[in-house]
Amino acid sequence: MLPQDEFEGHTDEELLELSLTRPGVFDLLMIRHQKEFLIRAQAVVKSKDEAEDVVQETFVRVYRFAPKFSSANGTFRSWSLTILMNVARTRYQKKAKERGIFADLKDEHYESLAAPDSHKDFLDKDEVERLLAEVDAETADLLRLAYLEGLPYEEIAERKSTTVGAIKARVHRAKASVRNRPATGGV
């Protein structure tokens, strides 16, 4: 373990950058954020054990995607909280489906979803093009703007004359509609 005093004045962003070459520094980020992450995760998944799993998975993802983090797109805190909330929501929805209880999240819950740039590396563009031909025009347009053109949600919202939260919700629903289509792999 590294001496905490050596890194006390460093920002989260600096610690994340240092952790790329000195993995032990990442422990300091975990120590700084673990309590808040547990509280937030437990508010979503409603179980301390589940929340601990969510936080562990979040830190794994944060570390895994650390090289892609850019402070030009926001703070470490907002980026890592977005990852946390995505993991927590996914866990909640999976557990709710297993129990046969499922509540749709409201539009405002989608406000913390990541922008399309954070997902585009995981999408196969040929598959997306094929799927777009199979869905309604509005769904195809949203997915094309978000994933093929890589536009930020803010720009899509401006083009569609609506809010960023509404666009995030619509993109999420568009992805779900594609995912639920028979004999497709989904987005």
FENVEN-V403938 format. One line per field, one symbol per residue. ss: DSSP state (~ for helix, > for strand, _ for the rest). Layout:
ss: ???
This chain:
ss: ___~~~~____~~~~~~~~___~~~~~~~~~~~~~~~~~~~~~~~__~~~~~~~~~~~~~~~~~_~~~__~~~__~~~~~~~~~~~~~~~~~~~~~~~~_______~~~~~~___~~~_~~~__~~~~~~~~____~~~~~~~~~~~~____~~~~~~~~___~~~~~~~~~~~~~~~~________
